[in-house]
Amino acid sequence: MRNSYRAQNIAFFFLFLATLLIVVPVGLIVVIIIQKGLPAINWQFLSDIPRQGMRAGGIFPAIVGTVYLVSGAIIFALPIGLLAAIYLSEYSKDNLLTRLIKLAIVNLAGVPSVVYGLFGLALFVIFFRFGASIISGSLTLGIMILPVIITTSREALESVPYSFREVSLSLGASKWQTIRHIVLPNAMPGILTGTILGLGRAAGETAPILFTAAAFYLPQLPNSVFDQVMALPYHLYVISTQVPNVEEKARYGTAFILLALVLFMNLVAIIIRYKFRKKKKW
């Protein structure tokens, strides 16, 4: 008995150590960004356009561009990803082809973002002739986060007990009515979890928008989905590596706004997920 307690304590220690190795570096990064970036935050920084070769002014066009790109990516990826997850979970047969498709989707989630950027450049910018634009960047980001949304949504759908489906079907509901009114509401928290993960990745990526949407400097906001945009990740890269003599607080301030924007989007999705979880009966 004493040996089992000792083994348990050792396991708890290593688990706690692994947690610290993850939490402490992330916490330090957040603290450093807040400490060095907060002094740069003011109304002019948030509402003005870049000036003096991006050494002064604000980052408003980059904020708006990031919101446009992320919103377009979610609008594109979420319906397609959810419908694909419903088909794979509820309608497809369990055979070799289906298993290969599921494996391919999981593997696509790990493909480097620069590969998606080159794919978006070849398909949307050149082949469809959208040019470097909001729609090209949004579609590229949407394809990049699609595997994450499909995988998490499928797992959420499959986690709903099969007895729920049996009861609904036994009462005379069709298969689609069962999915729409029984399965989807109970799987919605897991689906929103995948959406949150997709939001975070889409908002923070630089390589895909570098090839398809982002501009070095734009003095005005875009007028259509076929215009280029500034975006916070690319703007942060530019002022950190390409523009000399930029104040440190401006770089960290941009990083702080990007972090705050991602956290705000995640917070909204988490609140919606919480409301759906309260409605669950199991």
C-alpha positions as YAML, in Angstrom:
chain: A
units: angstrom
residues:
- id: 1
  name: MET
  ca: [0.00, 0.00, 0.00]
- id: 2
  name: ARG
  ca: [2.82, 2.39, 0.89]
- id: 3
  name: ASN
  ca: [4.52, 1.75, -2.46]
- id: 4
  name: SER
  ca: [1.30, 2.53, -4.32]
- id: 5
  name: TYR
  ca: [0.98, 5.90, -2.49]
- id: 6
  name: ARG
  ca: [4.62, 6.67, -3.27]
- id: 7
  name: ALA
  ca: [4.10, 5.88, -6.96]
- id: 8
  name: GLN
  ca: [0.97, 8.06, -6.96]
- id: 9
  name: ASN
  ca: [2.85, 10.99, -5.40]
- id: 10
  name: ILE
  ca: [5.67, 10.63, -7.91]
- id: 11
  name: ALA
  ca: [3.15, 10.62, -10.77]
- id: 12
  name: PHE
  ca: [1.42, 13.72, -9.36]
- id: 13
  name: PHE
  ca: [4.79, 15.47, -9.06]
- id: 14
  name: PHE
  ca: [5.72, 14.85, -12.68]
- id: 15
  name: LEU
  ca: [2.25, 15.88, -13.86]
- id: 16
  name: PHE
  ca: [2.52, 19.09, -11.83]
- id: 17
  name: LEU
  ca: [6.01, 19.69, -13.24]
- id: 18
  name: ALA
  ca: [4.75, 19.21, -16.80]
- id: 19
  name: THR
  ca: [1.94, 21.68, -16.12]
- id: 20
  name: LEU
  ca: [4.42, 24.25, -14.80]
- id: 21
  name: LEU
  ca: [6.64, 23.81, -17.88]
- id: 22
  name: ILE
  ca: [3.65, 24.81, -20.01]
- id: 23
  name: VAL
  ca: [1.99, 27.46, -17.85]
- id: 24
  name: VAL
  ca: [5.05, 29.39, -16.63]
- id: 25
  name: PRO
  ca: [6.58, 30.24, -20.06]
- id: 26
  name: VAL
  ca: [3.16, 31.24, -21.44]
- id: 27
  name: GLY
  ca: [2.49, 33.35, -18.36]
- id: 28
  name: LEU
  ca: [5.88, 35.06, -18.69]
- id: 29
  name: ILE
  ca: [5.23, 35.86, -22.35]
- id: 30
  name: VAL
  ca: [1.86, 37.41, -21.50]
- id: 31
  name: VAL
  ca: [3.32, 39.41, -18.61]
- id: 32
  name: ILE
  ca: [6.17, 40.75, -20.77]
- id: 33
  name: ILE
  ca: [3.79, 41.73, -23.58]
- id: 34
  name: ILE
  ca: [1.45, 43.51, -21.17]
- id: 35
  name: GLN
  ca: [4.28, 45.22, -19.28]
- id: 36
  name: LYS
  ca: [6.02, 46.55, -22.39]
- id: 37
  name: GLY
  ca: [2.97, 47.04, -24.61]
- id: 38
  name: LEU
  ca: [0.50, 48.72, -22.26]
- id: 39
  name: PRO
  ca: [2.33, 52.12, -22.27]
- id: 40
  name: ALA
  ca: [1.72, 52.36, -26.04]
- id: 41
  name: ILE
  ca: [-2.04, 51.88, -25.77]
- id: 42
  name: ASN
  ca: [-4.02, 55.08, -26.23]
- id: 43
  name: TRP
  ca: [-6.85, 56.32, -28.41]
- id: 44
  name: GLN
  ca: [-4.54, 57.56, -31.16]
- id: 45
  name: PHE
  ca: [-2.72, 54.24, -31.31]
- id: 46
  name: LEU
  ca: [-6.03, 52.38, -31.71]
- id: 47
  name: SER
  ca: [-7.83, 54.75, -34.09]
- id: 48
  name: ASP
  ca: [-5.14, 56.34, -36.30]
- id: 49
  name: ILE
  ca: [-3.37, 55.11, -39.43]
- id: 50
  name: PRO
  ca: [0.41, 54.50, -39.47]
- id: 51
  name: ARG
  ca: [2.49, 57.59, -40.16]
- id: 52
  name: GLN
  ca: [6.13, 58.51, -40.75]
- id: 53
  name: GLY
  ca: [6.99, 55.21, -42.36]
- id: 54
  name: MET
  ca: [5.04, 53.30, -39.65]
- id: 55
  name: ARG
  ca: [7.22, 54.83, -36.92]
- id: 56
  name: ALA
  ca: [4.29, 56.85, -35.58]
- id: 57
  name: GLY
  ca: [0.50, 56.92, -35.73]
- id: 58
  name: GLY
  ca: [-1.72, 53.94, -35.00]
- id: 59
  name: ILE
  ca: [-2.72, 50.48, -36.13]
- id: 60
  name: PHE
  ca: [-6.42, 50.92, -36.89]
- id: 61
  name: PRO
  ca: [-6.22, 49.58, -40.50]
- id: 62
  name: ALA
  ca: [-4.39, 46.48, -39.23]
- id: 63
  name: ILE
  ca: [-7.05, 45.85, -36.57]
- id: 64
  name: VAL
  ca: [-9.87, 46.18, -39.11]
- id: 65
  name: GLY
  ca: [-8.03, 43.99, -41.62]
- id: 66
  name: THR
  ca: [-7.51, 41.24, -39.05]
- id: 67
  name: VAL
  ca: [-11.20, 41.27, -38.12]
- id: 68
  name: TYR
  ca: [-12.17, 41.08, -41.81]
- id: 69
  name: LEU
  ca: [-9.84, 38.16, -42.51]
- id: 70
  name: VAL
  ca: [-10.82, 36.14, -39.43]
- id: 71
  name: SER
  ca: [-14.54, 36.78, -39.93]
- id: 72
  name: GLY
  ca: [-14.31, 35.72, -43.57]
- id: 73
  name: ALA
  ca: [-12.39, 32.58, -42.64]
- id: 74
  name: ILE
  ca: [-14.99, 31.54, -40.04]
- id: 75
  name: ILE
  ca: [-17.92, 32.32, -42.35]
- id: 76
  name: PHE
  ca: [-16.35, 30.06, -44.97]
- id: 77
  name: ALA
  ca: [-14.97, 27.27, -42.80]
- id: 78
  name: LEU
  ca: [-17.63, 26.76, -40.13]
- id: 79
  name: PRO
  ca: [-20.61, 25.77, -42.35]
- id: 80
  name: ILE
  ca: [-18.49, 23.55, -44.62]
- id: 81
  name: GLY
  ca: [-16.64, 21.99, -41.69]
- id: 82
  name: LEU
  ca: [-19.86, 21.32, -39.79]
- id: 83
  name: LEU
  ca: [-21.61, 19.78, -42.80]
- id: 84
  name: ALA
  ca: [-18.57, 17.58, -43.51]
- id: 85
  name: ALA
  ca: [-18.48, 16.49, -39.86]
- id: 86
  name: ILE
  ca: [-22.19, 15.64, -39.94]
- id: 87
  name: TYR
  ca: [-21.73, 13.54, -43.06]
- id: 88
  name: LEU
  ca: [-18.70, 11.67, -41.70]
- id: 89
  name: SER
  ca: [-20.33, 11.08, -38.33]
- id: 90
  name: GLU
  ca: [-23.95, 10.38, -39.23]
- id: 91
  name: TYR
  ca: [-24.22, 9.30, -42.86]
- id: 92
  name: SER
  ca: [-20.96, 7.75, -44.09]
- id: 93
  name: LYS
  ca: [-20.28, 4.05, -43.77]
- id: 94
  name: ASP
  ca: [-17.33, 2.77, -41.79]
- id: 95
  name: ASN
  ca: [-15.11, 1.47, -44.57]
- id: 96
  name: LEU
  ca: [-11.53, 1.86, -45.75]
- id: 97
  name: LEU
  ca: [-12.24, 4.97, -47.81]
- id: 98
  name: THR
  ca: [-13.94, 6.76, -44.92]
- id: 99
  name: ARG
  ca: [-11.12, 5.87, -42.54]
- id: 100
  name: LEU
  ca: [-8.57, 7.19, -45.04]
- id: 101
  name: ILE
  ca: [-10.51, 10.44, -45.39]
- id: 102
  name: LYS
  ca: [-10.67, 10.89, -41.62]
- id: 103
  name: LEU
  ca: [-6.93, 10.19, -41.34]
- id: 104
  name: ALA
  ca: [-6.19, 12.69, -44.11]
- id: 105
  name: ILE
  ca: [-8.24, 15.39, -42.37]
- id: 106
  name: VAL
  ca: [-6.36, 14.85, -39.12]
- id: 107
  name: ASN
  ca: [-3.01, 15.02, -40.95]
- id: 108
  name: LEU
  ca: [-4.03, 18.21, -42.77]
- id: 109
  name: ALA
  ca: [-4.40, 19.92, -39.38]
- id: 110
  name: GLY
  ca: [-0.65, 19.61, -38.91]
- id: 111
  name: VAL
  ca: [0.43, 20.99, -42.29]
- id: 112
  name: PRO
  ca: [2.62, 24.14, -41.88]
- id: 113
  name: SER
  ca: [0.80, 27.39, -42.53]
- id: 114
  name: VAL
  ca: [3.29, 28.45, -45.21]
- id: 115
  name: VAL
  ca: [2.10, 25.50, -47.34]
- id: 116
  name: TYR
  ca: [-1.47, 26.78, -47.08]
- id: 117
  name: GLY
  ca: [-0.18, 30.20, -48.06]
- id: 118
  name: LEU
  ca: [1.43, 28.85, -51.23]
- id: 119
  name: PHE
  ca: [-1.74, 26.87, -51.98]
- id: 120
  name: GLY
  ca: [-3.87, 30.01, -51.58]
- id: 121
  name: LEU
  ca: [-1.48, 31.96, -53.79]
- id: 122
  name: ALA
  ca: [-1.70, 29.37, -56.57]
- id: 123
  name: LEU
  ca: [-5.46, 28.76, -56.34]
- id: 124
  name: PHE
  ca: [-7.15, 31.99, -55.33]
- id: 125
  name: VAL
  ca: [-4.67, 34.70, -56.26]
- id: 126
  name: ILE
  ca: [-3.46, 33.29, -59.60]
- id: 127
  name: PHE
  ca: [-5.91, 30.63, -60.86]
- id: 128
  name: PHE
  ca: [-9.18, 32.34, -59.85]
- id: 129
  name: ARG
  ca: [-7.58, 35.76, -60.36]
- id: 130
  name: PHE
  ca: [-8.85, 37.22, -57.10]
- id: 131
  name: GLY
  ca: [-5.46, 38.85, -56.63]
- id: 132
  name: ALA
  ca: [-4.01, 39.64, -53.24]
- id: 133
  name: SER
  ca: [-7.25, 40.50, -51.48]
- id: 134
  name: ILE
  ca: [-9.48, 39.95, -48.47]
- id: 135
  name: ILE
  ca: [-11.35, 37.13, -50.15]
- id: 136
  name: SER
  ca: [-8.13, 35.30, -51.10]
- id: 137
  name: GLY
  ca: [-6.76, 35.62, -47.57]
- id: 138
  name: SER
  ca: [-10.05, 34.64, -45.93]
- id: 139
  name: LEU
  ca: [-10.49, 31.56, -48.13]
- id: 140
  name: THR
  ca: [-6.89, 30.51, -47.48]
- id: 141
  name: LEU
  ca: [-7.29, 30.91, -43.72]
- id: 142
  name: GLY
  ca: [-10.63, 29.09, -43.93]
- id: 143
  name: ILE
  ca: [-9.03, 26.09, -45.66]
- id: 144
  name: MET
  ca: [-6.24, 26.14, -43.07]
- id: 145
  name: ILE
  ca: [-8.63, 25.90, -40.09]
- id: 146
  name: LEU
  ca: [-11.09, 23.57, -41.83]
- id: 147
  name: PRO
  ca: [-9.41, 20.31, -40.63]
- id: 148
  name: VAL
  ca: [-9.53, 21.50, -37.01]
- id: 149
  name: ILE
  ca: [-13.22, 22.36, -37.24]
- id: 150
  name: ILE
  ca: [-14.10, 19.10, -38.99]
- id: 151
  name: THR
  ca: [-12.17, 16.96, -36.50]
- id: 152
  name: THR
  ca: [-13.51, 18.61, -33.34]
- id: 153
  name: SER
  ca: [-17.07, 18.79, -34.69]
- id: 154
  name: ARG
  ca: [-17.04, 15.12, -35.68]
- id: 155
  name: GLU
  ca: [-15.78, 14.10, -32.24]
- id: 156
  name: ALA
  ca: [-18.45, 16.28, -30.61]
- id: 157
  name: LEU
  ca: [-21.19, 14.68, -32.71]
- id: 158
  name: GLU
  ca: [-19.95, 11.17, -31.99]
- id: 159
  name: SER
  ca: [-19.85, 11.91, -28.24]
- id: 160
  name: VAL
  ca: [-23.65, 12.34, -28.15]
- id: 161
  name: PRO
  ca: [-25.10, 9.05, -26.81]
- id: 162
  name: TYR
  ca: [-26.63, 6.87, -29.51]
- id: 163
  name: SER
  ca: [-29.67, 6.32, -27.29]
- id: 164
  name: PHE
  ca: [-30.69, 9.94, -27.99]
- id: 165
  name: ARG
  ca: [-30.90, 9.11, -31.68]
- id: 166
  name: GLU
  ca: [-32.81, 5.88, -31.04]
- id: 167
  name: VAL
  ca: [-35.45, 7.60, -28.94]
- id: 168
  name: SER
  ca: [-35.92, 10.37, -31.52]
- id: 169
  name: LEU
  ca: [-36.19, 7.91, -34.41]
- id: 170
  name: SER
  ca: [-38.61, 5.71, -32.45]
- id: 171
  name: LEU
  ca: [-40.92, 8.72, -32.01]
- id: 172
  name: GLY
  ca: [-41.17, 9.12, -35.79]
- id: 173
  name: ALA
  ca: [-38.56, 11.81, -36.43]
- id: 174
  name: SER
  ca: [-36.52, 11.57, -39.60]
- id: 175
  name: LYS
  ca: [-32.76, 11.19, -39.51]
- id: 176
  name: TRP
  ca: [-32.20, 14.86, -40.41]
- id: 177
  name: GLN
  ca: [-34.74, 16.02, -37.80]
- id: 178
  name: THR
  ca: [-32.90, 13.92, -35.23]
- id: 179
  name: ILE
  ca: [-29.57, 15.45, -36.18]
- id: 180
  name: ARG
  ca: [-30.94, 18.99, -36.26]
- id: 181
  name: HIS
  ca: [-32.98, 18.97, -33.05]
- id: 182
  name: ILE
  ca: [-31.22, 16.35, -30.90]
- id: 183
  name: VAL
  ca: [-27.64, 15.73, -31.95]
- id: 184
  name: LEU
  ca: [-26.51, 19.23, -32.95]
- id: 185
  name: PRO
  ca: [-27.72, 21.07, -29.81]
- id: 186
  name: ASN
  ca: [-25.97, 18.53, -27.57]
- id: 187
  name: ALA
  ca: [-22.79, 18.63, -29.66]
- id: 188
  name: MET
  ca: [-22.68, 22.41, -29.92]
- id: 189
  name: PRO
  ca: [-20.19, 22.97, -27.03]
- id: 190
  name: GLY
  ca: [-17.64, 20.73, -28.73]
- id: 191
  name: ILE
  ca: [-18.28, 22.37, -32.11]
- id: 192
  name: LEU
  ca: [-17.68, 25.78, -30.58]
- id: 193
  name: THR
  ca: [-14.45, 24.48, -29.05]
- id: 194
  name: GLY
  ca: [-13.19, 23.71, -32.54]
- id: 195
  name: THR
  ca: [-14.32, 27.15, -33.68]
- id: 196
  name: ILE
  ca: [-12.35, 28.76, -30.84]
- id: 197
  name: LEU
  ca: [-9.21, 26.85, -31.85]
- id: 198
  name: GLY
  ca: [-9.74, 27.91, -35.45]
- id: 199
  name: LEU
  ca: [-10.22, 31.55, -34.45]
- id: 200
  name: GLY
  ca: [-6.97, 31.61, -32.52]
- id: 201
  name: ARG
  ca: [-4.97, 30.07, -35.34]
- id: 202
  name: ALA
  ca: [-6.50, 32.21, -38.08]
- id: 203
  name: ALA
  ca: [-5.94, 35.46, -36.20]
- id: 204
  name: GLY
  ca: [-2.30, 34.78, -35.40]
- id: 205
  name: GLU
  ca: [-0.98, 33.41, -38.70]
- id: 206
  name: THR
  ca: [1.36, 35.47, -40.88]
- id: 207
  name: ALA
  ca: [2.48, 33.19, -43.74]
- id: 208
  name: PRO
  ca: [-0.95, 32.60, -45.40]
- id: 209
  name: ILE
  ca: [-1.89, 36.28, -45.49]
- id: 210
  name: LEU
  ca: [1.63, 37.25, -46.56]
- id: 211
  name: PHE
  ca: [1.03, 35.44, -49.87]
- id: 212
  name: THR
  ca: [-2.65, 36.21, -50.35]
- id: 213
  name: ALA
  ca: [-3.91, 39.37, -48.64]
- id: 214
  name: ALA
  ca: [-1.58, 41.46, -46.49]
- id: 215
  name: ALA
  ca: [-0.07, 44.76, -47.62]
- id: 216
  name: PHE
  ca: [3.05, 46.45, -46.25]
- id: 217
  name: TYR
  ca: [1.29, 49.78, -45.82]
- id: 218
  name: LEU
  ca: [-2.18, 51.07, -46.71]
- id: 219
  name: PRO
  ca: [-3.27, 54.60, -45.73]
- id: 220
  name: GLN
  ca: [-6.98, 53.78, -45.96]
- id: 221
  name: LEU
  ca: [-9.46, 51.02, -45.22]
- id: 222
  name: PRO
  ca: [-10.45, 48.51, -47.93]
- id: 223
  name: ASN
  ca: [-13.58, 49.25, -49.96]
- id: 224
  name: SER
  ca: [-14.37, 45.70, -51.11]
- id: 225
  name: VAL
  ca: [-13.41, 42.08, -50.56]
- id: 226
  name: PHE
  ca: [-11.08, 42.34, -53.56]
- id: 227
  name: ASP
  ca: [-8.84, 44.93, -51.88]
- id: 228
  name: GLN
  ca: [-5.67, 44.23, -49.94]
- id: 229
  name: VAL
  ca: [-5.58, 44.84, -46.20]
- id: 230
  name: MET
  ca: [-3.14, 45.40, -43.44]
- id: 231
  name: ALA
  ca: [-3.23, 42.75, -40.70]
- id: 232
  name: LEU
  ca: [-1.84, 42.72, -37.18]
- id: 233
  name: PRO
  ca: [0.44, 39.64, -37.52]
- id: 234
  name: TYR
  ca: [2.04, 40.93, -40.72]
- id: 235
  name: HIS
  ca: [2.20, 44.50, -39.41]
- id: 236
  name: LEU
  ca: [3.99, 43.24, -36.30]
- id: 237
  name: TYR
  ca: [6.47, 41.33, -38.47]
- id: 238
  name: VAL
  ca: [7.10, 44.40, -40.64]
- id: 239
  name: ILE
  ca: [7.73, 46.88, -37.84]
- id: 240
  name: SER
  ca: [9.91, 44.35, -36.01]
- id: 241
  name: THR
  ca: [12.15, 43.35, -38.93]
- id: 242
  name: GLN
  ca: [11.76, 45.71, -41.89]
- id: 243
  name: VAL
  ca: [11.35, 49.21, -40.40]
- id: 244
  name: PRO
  ca: [14.30, 50.61, -38.43]
- id: 245
  name: ASN
  ca: [14.04, 52.86, -35.39]
- id: 246
  name: VAL
  ca: [10.54, 51.78, -34.36]
- id: 247
  name: GLU
  ca: [9.90, 52.27, -30.66]
- id: 248
  name: GLU
  ca: [9.87, 49.08, -28.63]
- id: 249
  name: LYS
  ca: [6.55, 49.98, -27.02]
- id: 250
  name: ALA
  ca: [4.95, 50.22, -30.49]
- id: 251
  name: ARG
  ca: [5.99, 46.65, -31.31]
- id: 252
  name: TYR
  ca: [4.83, 45.28, -27.99]
- id: 253
  name: GLY
  ca: [1.69, 47.41, -28.17]
- id: 254
  name: THR
  ca: [0.81, 45.79, -31.50]
- id: 255
  name: ALA
  ca: [1.44, 42.35, -30.00]
- id: 256
  name: PHE
  ca: [-0.73, 43.30, -27.01]
- id: 257
  name: ILE
  ca: [-3.63, 44.34, -29.26]
- id: 258
  name: LEU
  ca: [-3.33, 41.13, -31.30]
- id: 259
  name: LEU
  ca: [-3.36, 39.08, -28.10]
- id: 260
  name: ALA
  ca: [-6.32, 41.04, -26.73]
- id: 261
  name: LEU
  ca: [-8.25, 40.65, -29.99]
- id: 262
  name: VAL
  ca: [-7.75, 36.88, -30.03]
- id: 263
  name: LEU
  ca: [-8.73, 36.62, -26.36]
- id: 264
  name: PHE
  ca: [-11.84, 38.73, -26.95]
- id: 265
  name: MET
  ca: [-12.96, 36.53, -29.85]
- id: 266
  name: ASN
  ca: [-12.31, 33.44, -27.76]
- id: 267
  name: LEU
  ca: [-14.19, 34.93, -24.80]
- id: 268
  name: VAL
  ca: [-17.28, 35.55, -26.92]
- id: 269
  name: ALA
  ca: [-17.18, 31.97, -28.24]
- id: 270
  name: ILE
  ca: [-16.61, 30.60, -24.71]
- id: 271
  name: ILE
  ca: [-19.64, 32.50, -23.37]
- id: 272
  name: ILE
  ca: [-21.80, 31.09, -26.17]
- id: 273
  name: ARG
  ca: [-20.42, 27.60, -25.47]
- id: 274
  name: TYR
  ca: [-21.18, 27.98, -21.77]
- id: 275
  name: LYS
  ca: [-24.80, 28.82, -22.53]
- id: 276
  name: PHE
  ca: [-25.14, 25.71, -24.67]
- id: 277
  name: ARG
  ca: [-23.50, 23.55, -21.97]
- id: 278
  name: LYS
  ca: [-26.04, 24.73, -19.41]
- id: 279
  name: LYS
  ca: [-28.79, 23.31, -21.64]
- id: 280
  name: LYS
  ca: [-27.21, 19.85, -21.82]
- id: 281
  name: LYS
  ca: [-29.04, 17.12, -19.94]
- id: 282
  name: TRP
  ca: [-26.14, 14.66, -19.72]
...
